[in-house]
Amino acid sequence: MRAWDKIKKSYDPYRVYDSPEQFADDYIKTIAKVGRYKTAKGAKTPEMFFQFLKIQFMLPIKLCI
């Protein structure tokens, strides 16, 4: 699906899911690919998973120039 991006002022592709489960599967696969979120992969509960994500978002991001 393509939708208007107001910030970029262009039509950009967006994913469309048939169900919440399909979205969750894709989200988990995406998170697993990003090295920054590897600790979240080992979470035993949903609460732990989101706590790991919250911690990662609060860490400073290193920019390579």
PEWO-V770259 format. One record per run of one state. SS is the DSSP state (helix for helix, strand for strand, loop for the rest). FROM is the first residue (numbers start at 1). TO is the last residue. If there is no record, write none. Layout:
ss->(SS/SS)
from->(FROM/FROM)
to->(TO/TO)
This chain:
ss->(loop/strand/loop/strand/loop/helix/loop/helix/loop/helix/loop)
from->(1/2/6/10/14/20/34/35/42/46/59)
to->(1/5/9/13/19/33/34/41/45/58/65)
